[in-house]
Amino acid sequence: MEKYNFVIEDENNCRLDKVIALKMKDLSRTQIQEMISDGSVLVNGKVTKAGYKTKLNDQIEIMMEDNVDLDIEPEDIPLKIVYEDKDVIVVDKPTGMIVHPSPGITKGTLVNALLFHCKDLSGINGVNRPGIVHRIDKETSGLLMIAKNDTAHRSLSSQLKNHTVTRRYVALVHGLIPHVKGKIDAPIGRNPKDRQSMCVTRNNSKEAITNFTVLKRYKNMSLIECRLETGRTHQIRVHMSYIGYPVYGDPKYGRRKDDFSHGQFLHAKKLGFIHPVTQKYLEFESELPDYFKAKLNELEEEMINE
């Protein structure tokens, strides 16, 4: 199930189905009307009719079934490929790139680029997410593994489920964390006050565990490495904010005075897994993006000149 949210930003007084059609041009008017009639579209949390006239600040939430196919075209978008064979690809995703298409977003994603780069991708997750085994946020950079066939997909998914995949993230967070190591064990679910964000909650949540190690402390920030035991949406960002050390540059869970031009300073640095066919362990590392390294150099200079 994919969820798509938006807010009515002007007093247009238009029919709900027409507003959605303008936002989601890859769907037909009939598809949209069927979604509204079966309760897959909520306005301010309530089911309504296709003819409802939208008002300023109405919150529209659309629950899209995975079997609704989107019109996705291959695009010649440069990819930084770290490893590739006939079964798997490992890519280093830049910040700002969305991993797979969703209603209203069918261009410029990693999937669009992958469809252009190679003809064979696994179909387990459907035509909207071919080859995609796991995701990282749009504004998070770093390593992702992609399956070229269903056998590889099943193997990699099983490794993720059994927590045998090595995943290490580096993050710059606000505040000086006093201890070297920590473990955050706090369930994560959708924020009832903001359906586009997640939060630590006991209601309708799933287990979420993040382990972290402090790599360096600066004047008023800490550089940490995170190891995930689970893979919840926005997990590191939510957990670090929850304990009072939000990720720098995070527009959703961070601080208002941060520099948001590069997204959150969170990088998927290390990825390791058992190859689905050869059964050999493969591990890859990715350098921090230039803007991330520049910020660390800036913090180093502040300490020297203090």
GINORTA-V957043 format. One record per residue. N is the residue number from 0. RES is the residue in one letter. SS is DSSP state (helix for helix, strand for strand, loop for the rest). PHI is phi in degrees with one decimal (* if undefined). OMEGA is omega in whole degrees, -180 to 180 (999 if undefined). Layout:
n:N res:RES ss:SS phi:PHI omega:OMEGA
n:N res:RES ss:SS phi:PHI omega:OMEGA
This chain:
n:0 res:M ss:loop phi:* omega:175
n:1 res:E ss:strand phi:-100.0 omega:178
n:2 res:K ss:strand phi:-117.8 omega:180
n:3 res:Y ss:strand phi:-129.7 omega:-177
n:4 res:N ss:strand phi:-124.8 omega:169
n:5 res:F ss:strand phi:-156.1 omega:-178
n:6 res:V ss:strand phi:-116.2 omega:177
n:7 res:I ss:loop phi:-70.5 omega:-172
n:8 res:E ss:loop phi:-101.5 omega:175
n:9 res:D ss:loop phi:-146.6 omega:-178
n:10 res:E ss:loop phi:-84.3 omega:-173
n:11 res:N ss:loop phi:-89.9 omega:177
n:12 res:N ss:loop phi:54.5 omega:-179
n:13 res:C ss:loop phi:-101.2 omega:176
n:14 res:R ss:strand phi:-61.3 omega:-179
n:15 res:L ss:helix phi:-58.2 omega:-178
n:16 res:D ss:helix phi:-64.2 omega:179
n:17 res:K ss:helix phi:-69.7 omega:179
n:18 res:V ss:helix phi:-61.8 omega:-180
n:19 res:I ss:helix phi:-66.0 omega:179
n:20 res:A ss:helix phi:-61.5 omega:179
n:21 res:L ss:helix phi:-70.2 omega:-179
n:22 res:K ss:helix phi:-80.4 omega:-172
n:23 res:M ss:loop phi:-122.0 omega:-172
n:24 res:K ss:loop phi:-71.5 omega:179
n:25 res:D ss:loop phi:-83.3 omega:179
n:26 res:L ss:loop phi:-108.4 omega:178
n:27 res:S ss:loop phi:-79.5 omega:179
n:28 res:R ss:helix phi:-62.6 omega:179
n:29 res:T ss:helix phi:-64.5 omega:178
n:30 res:Q ss:helix phi:-58.5 omega:-178
n:31 res:I ss:helix phi:-64.5 omega:-180
n:32 res:Q ss:helix phi:-65.3 omega:177
n:33 res:E ss:helix phi:-66.8 omega:179
n:34 res:M ss:helix phi:-63.6 omega:179
n:35 res:I ss:helix phi:-66.0 omega:-176
n:36 res:S ss:helix phi:-69.4 omega:180
n:37 res:D ss:loop phi:-92.0 omega:174
n:38 res:G ss:loop phi:85.0 omega:-179
n:39 res:S ss:loop phi:-84.8 omega:178
n:40 res:V ss:strand phi:-120.8 omega:178
n:41 res:L ss:strand phi:-115.7 omega:173
n:42 res:V ss:strand phi:-117.4 omega:-176
n:43 res:N ss:loop phi:54.8 omega:176
n:44 res:G ss:loop phi:83.6 omega:-177
n:45 res:K ss:strand phi:-125.9 omega:175
n:46 res:V ss:strand phi:-72.5 omega:179
n:47 res:T ss:loop phi:-142.7 omega:-176
n:48 res:K ss:loop phi:-103.5 omega:-179
n:49 res:A ss:loop phi:-60.9 omega:-178
n:50 res:G ss:loop phi:-85.7 omega:179
n:51 res:Y ss:loop phi:-57.8 omega:179
n:52 res:K ss:strand phi:-89.6 omega:-175
n:53 res:T ss:loop phi:-69.2 omega:-179
n:54 res:K ss:loop phi:-125.7 omega:178
n:55 res:L ss:loop phi:-55.1 omega:178
n:56 res:N ss:loop phi:73.7 omega:171
n:57 res:D ss:loop phi:-60.0 omega:178
n:58 res:Q ss:strand phi:-101.2 omega:-178
n:59 res:I ss:strand phi:-103.4 omega:177
n:60 res:E ss:strand phi:-123.8 omega:-178
n:61 res:I ss:strand phi:-117.4 omega:178
n:62 res:M ss:strand phi:-103.2 omega:-174
n:63 res:M ss:strand phi:-100.5 omega:177
n:64 res:E ss:loop phi:-66.1 omega:-179
n:65 res:D ss:loop phi:-60.9 omega:-177
n:66 res:N ss:loop phi:-85.2 omega:174
n:67 res:V ss:loop phi:-85.9 omega:-174
n:68 res:D ss:loop phi:-80.2 omega:178
n:69 res:L ss:loop phi:-99.9 omega:179
n:70 res:D ss:loop phi:-88.0 omega:-174
n:71 res:I ss:loop phi:-112.5 omega:-179
n:72 res:E ss:loop phi:-109.8 omega:173
n:73 res:P ss:loop phi:-62.3 omega:178
n:74 res:E ss:loop phi:-133.7 omega:-179
n:75 res:D ss:loop phi:-80.0 omega:180
n:76 res:I ss:loop phi:-107.6 omega:-179
n:77 res:P ss:loop phi:-57.9 omega:177
n:78 res:L ss:loop phi:-121.4 omega:173
n:79 res:K ss:loop phi:-95.1 omega:-177
n:80 res:I ss:strand phi:-92.7 omega:-178
n:81 res:V ss:strand phi:-88.0 omega:-180
n:82 res:Y ss:strand phi:-155.7 omega:176
n:83 res:E ss:strand phi:-156.0 omega:169
n:84 res:D ss:loop phi:-142.4 omega:-175
n:85 res:K ss:loop phi:-74.0 omega:-176
n:86 res:D ss:loop phi:-113.9 omega:-175
n:87 res:V ss:strand phi:-137.9 omega:171
n:88 res:I ss:strand phi:-130.3 omega:171
n:89 res:V ss:strand phi:-116.6 omega:-179
n:90 res:V ss:strand phi:-118.0 omega:176
n:91 res:D ss:strand phi:-104.8 omega:-174
n:92 res:K ss:strand phi:-78.0 omega:176
n:93 res:P ss:loop phi:-77.4 omega:174
n:94 res:T ss:loop phi:-63.7 omega:179
n:95 res:G ss:loop phi:96.4 omega:-180
n:96 res:M ss:loop phi:-98.7 omega:175
n:97 res:I ss:loop phi:-80.2 omega:-175
n:98 res:V ss:loop phi:-71.0 omega:-178
n:99 res:H ss:loop phi:-137.4 omega:-180
n:100 res:P ss:loop phi:-64.4 omega:175
n:101 res:S ss:strand phi:-148.8 omega:-180
n:102 res:P ss:loop phi:-52.1 omega:-179
n:103 res:G ss:loop phi:94.4 omega:-180
n:104 res:I ss:strand phi:-132.0 omega:-178
n:105 res:T ss:loop phi:-122.0 omega:-180
n:106 res:K ss:loop phi:-131.6 omega:173
n:107 res:G ss:loop phi:78.9 omega:-178
n:108 res:T ss:loop phi:-91.3 omega:176
n:109 res:L ss:helix phi:-59.7 omega:179
n:110 res:V ss:helix phi:-62.1 omega:177
n:111 res:N ss:helix phi:-56.8 omega:180
n:112 res:A ss:helix phi:-67.9 omega:180
n:113 res:L ss:helix phi:-65.0 omega:179
n:114 res:L ss:helix phi:-63.0 omega:177
n:115 res:F ss:helix phi:-76.4 omega:-175
n:116 res:H ss:helix phi:-71.3 omega:-177
n:117 res:C ss:loop phi:-139.6 omega:-177
n:118 res:K ss:loop phi:-87.5 omega:-174
n:119 res:D ss:loop phi:-108.6 omega:174
n:120 res:L ss:loop phi:-139.4 omega:-178
n:121 res:S ss:loop phi:-64.0 omega:-178
n:122 res:G ss:loop phi:-110.4 omega:-175
n:123 res:I ss:loop phi:-59.9 omega:-179
n:124 res:N ss:loop phi:-90.7 omega:176
n:125 res:G ss:loop phi:85.8 omega:-175
n:126 res:V ss:loop phi:-72.0 omega:-179
n:127 res:N ss:loop phi:-80.8 omega:-177
n:128 res:R ss:loop phi:-135.4 omega:-178
n:129 res:P ss:loop phi:-62.2 omega:176
n:130 res:G ss:loop phi:80.8 omega:-173
n:131 res:I ss:strand phi:-79.1 omega:-180
n:132 res:V ss:loop phi:-97.3 omega:179
n:133 res:H ss:loop phi:-149.3 omega:-175
n:134 res:R ss:loop phi:-128.8 omega:163
n:135 res:I ss:loop phi:-130.3 omega:-174
n:136 res:D ss:loop phi:-61.4 omega:178
n:137 res:K ss:loop phi:-52.3 omega:-175
n:138 res:E ss:loop phi:-92.3 omega:173
n:139 res:T ss:loop phi:-104.8 omega:-180
n:140 res:S ss:strand phi:-102.6 omega:171
n:141 res:G ss:strand phi:125.6 omega:-166
n:142 res:L ss:strand phi:-83.9 omega:177
n:143 res:L ss:strand phi:-137.7 omega:175
n:144 res:M ss:strand phi:-105.6 omega:-179
n:145 res:I ss:strand phi:-125.8 omega:-179
n:146 res:A ss:strand phi:-96.3 omega:179
n:147 res:K ss:loop phi:-89.6 omega:180
n:148 res:N ss:loop phi:-147.3 omega:-175
n:149 res:D ss:helix phi:-67.2 omega:178
n:150 res:T ss:helix phi:-61.6 omega:178
n:151 res:A ss:helix phi:-64.4 omega:-179
n:152 res:H ss:helix phi:-62.1 omega:-180
n:153 res:R ss:helix phi:-62.2 omega:180
n:154 res:S ss:helix phi:-65.2 omega:-178
n:155 res:L ss:helix phi:-66.0 omega:178
n:156 res:S ss:helix phi:-63.6 omega:179
n:157 res:S ss:helix phi:-63.9 omega:179
n:158 res:Q ss:helix phi:-65.3 omega:176
n:159 res:L ss:helix phi:-63.2 omega:-179
n:160 res:K ss:helix phi:-61.9 omega:-178
n:161 res:N ss:loop phi:-89.5 omega:176
n:162 res:H ss:loop phi:60.9 omega:179
n:163 res:T ss:loop phi:-101.9 omega:176
n:164 res:V ss:loop phi:-80.2 omega:176
n:165 res:T ss:strand phi:-81.7 omega:177
n:166 res:R ss:strand phi:-134.0 omega:179
n:167 res:R ss:strand phi:-123.9 omega:178
n:168 res:Y ss:strand phi:-114.5 omega:173
n:169 res:V ss:strand phi:-111.7 omega:-178
n:170 res:A ss:strand phi:-137.9 omega:172
n:171 res:L ss:strand phi:-102.2 omega:-176
n:172 res:V ss:strand phi:-123.3 omega:176
n:173 res:H ss:strand phi:-71.2 omega:173
n:174 res:G ss:loop phi:90.4 omega:178
n:175 res:L ss:loop phi:-101.4 omega:180
n:176 res:I ss:loop phi:-74.0 omega:-172
n:177 res:P ss:loop phi:-72.4 omega:-177
n:178 res:H ss:loop phi:-102.1 omega:-176
n:179 res:V ss:loop phi:-77.7 omega:-177
n:180 res:K ss:strand phi:-126.1 omega:178
n:181 res:G ss:strand phi:-156.2 omega:177
n:182 res:K ss:strand phi:-133.1 omega:179
n:183 res:I ss:strand phi:-106.6 omega:179
n:184 res:D ss:strand phi:-118.1 omega:-174
n:185 res:A ss:loop phi:-147.7 omega:-176
n:186 res:P ss:loop phi:-66.1 omega:-177
n:187 res:I ss:strand phi:-119.7 omega:176
n:188 res:G ss:strand phi:-145.5 omega:-180
n:189 res:R ss:strand phi:-70.8 omega:-179
n:190 res:N ss:strand phi:-72.0 omega:-178
n:191 res:P ss:loop phi:-64.6 omega:-179
n:192 res:K ss:loop phi:-91.6 omega:-180
n:193 res:D ss:strand phi:-150.2 omega:-173
n:194 res:R ss:strand phi:-67.0 omega:179
n:195 res:Q ss:strand phi:-93.1 omega:180
n:196 res:S ss:strand phi:-128.2 omega:179
n:197 res:M ss:strand phi:-111.6 omega:178
n:198 res:C ss:strand phi:-157.3 omega:172
n:199 res:V ss:strand phi:-77.6 omega:-176
n:200 res:T ss:loop phi:-156.8 omega:175
n:201 res:R ss:loop phi:-92.2 omega:-176
n:202 res:N ss:loop phi:-94.1 omega:177
n:203 res:N ss:loop phi:49.2 omega:-176
n:204 res:S ss:strand phi:-118.8 omega:177
n:205 res:K ss:strand phi:-126.2 omega:178
n:206 res:E ss:loop phi:-56.6 omega:179
n:207 res:A ss:loop phi:-143.2 omega:-178
n:208 res:I ss:strand phi:-132.4 omega:178
n:209 res:T ss:strand phi:-124.3 omega:174
n:210 res:N ss:strand phi:-104.8 omega:179
n:211 res:F ss:strand phi:-137.7 omega:176
n:212 res:T ss:strand phi:-129.9 omega:178
n:213 res:V ss:strand phi:-79.3 omega:179
n:214 res:L ss:strand phi:-90.1 omega:-178
n:215 res:K ss:strand phi:-161.9 omega:175
n:216 res:R ss:strand phi:-114.2 omega:178
n:217 res:Y ss:loop phi:-108.3 omega:-177
n:218 res:K ss:loop phi:-61.9 omega:-179
n:219 res:N ss:loop phi:-144.4 omega:179
n:220 res:M ss:strand phi:-140.4 omega:178
n:221 res:S ss:strand phi:-130.0 omega:173
n:222 res:L ss:strand phi:-99.3 omega:-175
n:223 res:I ss:strand phi:-128.0 omega:170
n:224 res:E ss:strand phi:-112.2 omega:-179
n:225 res:C ss:strand phi:-114.3 omega:174
n:226 res:R ss:strand phi:-119.7 omega:-176
n:227 res:L ss:strand phi:-92.5 omega:170
n:228 res:E ss:loop phi:-97.1 omega:176
n:229 res:T ss:loop phi:-133.0 omega:-177
n:230 res:G ss:loop phi:-131.2 omega:-179
n:231 res:R ss:loop phi:-82.9 omega:178
n:232 res:T ss:loop phi:-57.9 omega:177
n:233 res:H ss:loop phi:60.7 omega:-169
n:234 res:Q ss:helix phi:-54.6 omega:-178
n:235 res:I ss:helix phi:-62.9 omega:-178
n:236 res:R ss:helix phi:-63.0 omega:-180
n:237 res:V ss:helix phi:-68.2 omega:-177
n:238 res:H ss:helix phi:-64.0 omega:-178
n:239 res:M ss:helix phi:-68.0 omega:176
n:240 res:S ss:helix phi:-65.8 omega:-178
n:241 res:Y ss:helix phi:-60.2 omega:-179
n:242 res:I ss:loop phi:-92.1 omega:173
n:243 res:G ss:loop phi:94.5 omega:179
n:244 res:Y ss:loop phi:-129.2 omega:-175
n:245 res:P ss:loop phi:-64.9 omega:179
n:246 res:V ss:strand phi:-67.8 omega:179
n:247 res:Y ss:loop phi:-64.8 omega:177
n:248 res:G ss:loop phi:80.7 omega:-179
n:249 res:D ss:loop phi:-83.0 omega:-176
n:250 res:P ss:loop phi:-70.8 omega:-175
n:251 res:K ss:loop phi:-100.1 omega:-175
n:252 res:Y ss:loop phi:-119.9 omega:-175
n:253 res:G ss:loop phi:-96.5 omega:-178
n:254 res:R ss:loop phi:-108.9 omega:-171
n:255 res:R ss:loop phi:-65.1 omega:-175
n:256 res:K ss:loop phi:-88.7 omega:-179
n:257 res:D ss:loop phi:-69.1 omega:172
n:258 res:D ss:loop phi:-85.6 omega:-177
n:259 res:F ss:loop phi:-100.5 omega:-174
n:260 res:S ss:loop phi:-67.6 omega:-179
n:261 res:H ss:loop phi:-114.3 omega:-174
n:262 res:G ss:loop phi:80.2 omega:-179
n:263 res:Q ss:loop phi:-69.0 omega:-180
n:264 res:F ss:loop phi:-84.1 omega:-177
n:265 res:L ss:strand phi:-140.2 omega:-172
n:266 res:H ss:strand phi:-133.5 omega:176
n:267 res:A ss:strand phi:-79.1 omega:-168
n:268 res:K ss:strand phi:-83.5 omega:-174
n:269 res:K ss:strand phi:-129.6 omega:179
n:270 res:L ss:strand phi:-142.5 omega:179
n:271 res:G ss:strand phi:-139.6 omega:-179
n:272 res:F ss:strand phi:-158.6 omega:175
n:273 res:I ss:strand phi:-84.0 omega:-180
n:274 res:H ss:loop phi:-61.5 omega:-175
n:275 res:P ss:loop phi:-58.2 omega:-177
n:276 res:V ss:loop phi:-107.6 omega:-177
n:277 res:T ss:loop phi:-77.1 omega:-178
n:278 res:Q ss:loop phi:65.2 omega:175
n:279 res:K ss:loop phi:-89.5 omega:179
n:280 res:Y ss:strand phi:-79.2 omega:177
n:281 res:L ss:strand phi:-116.2 omega:179
n:282 res:E ss:strand phi:-139.1 omega:-176
n:283 res:F ss:strand phi:-133.2 omega:177
n:284 res:E ss:strand phi:-128.3 omega:-179
n:285 res:S ss:loop phi:-124.8 omega:177
n:286 res:E ss:loop phi:-69.6 omega:174
n:287 res:L ss:loop phi:-63.1 omega:176
n:288 res:P ss:loop phi:-59.9 omega:-177
n:289 res:D ss:helix phi:-56.6 omega:-178
n:290 res:Y ss:helix phi:-64.7 omega:179
n:291 res:F ss:helix phi:-68.6 omega:180
n:292 res:K ss:helix phi:-64.3 omega:179
n:293 res:A ss:helix phi:-64.2 omega:179
n:294 res:K ss:helix phi:-65.8 omega:178
n:295 res:L ss:helix phi:-64.9 omega:177
n:296 res:N ss:helix phi:-63.6 omega:178
n:297 res:E ss:helix phi:-62.1 omega:179
n:298 res:L ss:helix phi:-66.7 omega:177
n:299 res:E ss:helix phi:-63.4 omega:-179
n:300 res:E ss:helix phi:-64.3 omega:177
n:301 res:E ss:helix phi:-59.9 omega:180
n:302 res:M ss:helix phi:-68.2 omega:180
n:303 res:I ss:helix phi:-66.1 omega:-175
n:304 res:N ss:helix phi:-86.6 omega:-177
n:305 res:E ss:loop phi:-67.3 omega:999
